[in-house]
Amino acid sequence: MKITLSSAEVRELLDAPPPKLPTYVSPILNLANRFASGTRPKVVGQMSELIQQFDGRTLDDWAAWYQERYPDAMDKAIRLIRNKLTEFKNVIDNITDEMIELWVKDLVLVKTFIGLKFQEAILKKVADATGQVYALASPEQEANGIDGLIGDREVSIKPSSWRDQVIQRENLQGALIYYHKTDDGLEIEFKSSDFLQ
């Protein structure tokens, strides 16, 4: 049997109703907090460890227990977030239509193109690293899971998380190139022996 428990139900069962905030306030505060680091462990403590030490039962018990141990944490978090919101306000007040246009064009045109064409960039990079030429797969090859060719070798490009899925891996022909998205781009992994001439 499977049952589901929504976030709203969890709050209700634990008698922890959500705060009543105007539209947009919660996502704006989340964003400001992400940049301000107001609720990081160095400010408010390591919550996953603290909740294990807590031996009370109710939300009120938890609030009293926590605030006794971290009496200044809430004020520090609030101050960090307020300062970031002030920075946001200054930036927002100075956003021009030209800036919005640049951002929209980058999202709709550039990032869409890159997101849909990054496999070709991977093929180019691996071909260059192995001294080979590359080609995009034909529609027939694509139908068989081939993303391109490096030299005369068929290649499939997969996320690194796909590596552990043995059943799918056994159905592929050719060499495998794995990638992992990082904050700054992609990490690419392949066996250079797959491309020796």
HELIX and SHEET records of a PDB file:
HELIX    1   1 SER A    7  LEU A   13  1                                   7    
HELIX    2   2 VAL A   25  ALA A   36  1                                  12    
HELIX    3   3 PRO A   41  VAL A   44  1                                   4    
HELIX    4   4 MET A   47  GLN A   53  1                                   7    
HELIX    5   5 LEU A   59  ARG A   69  1                                  11    
HELIX    6   6 ALA A   73  ASP A   93  1                                  21    
HELIX    7   7 ASP A   97  LYS A  105  1                                   9    
HELIX    8   8 ASP A  106  LYS A  111  3                                   6    
HELIX    9   9 THR A  112  THR A  130  1                                  19    
HELIX   10  10 PRO A  139  ALA A  143  1                                   5    
HELIX   11  11 SER A  160  ASP A  164  5                                   5    
HELIX   12  12 VAL A  166  GLU A  170  1                                   5    
HELIX   13  13 SER A  192  PHE A  195  5                                   4    
SHEET    1   A 5 TYR A 134  LEU A 136  0                                        
SHEET    2   A 5 GLY A 148  ILE A 150 -1                                        
SHEET    3   A 5 ARG A 153  PRO A 159 -1                                        
SHEET    4   A 5 ALA A 175  THR A 182  1                                        
SHEET    5   A 5 GLY A 185  GLU A 189 -1                                        
END                                                                             
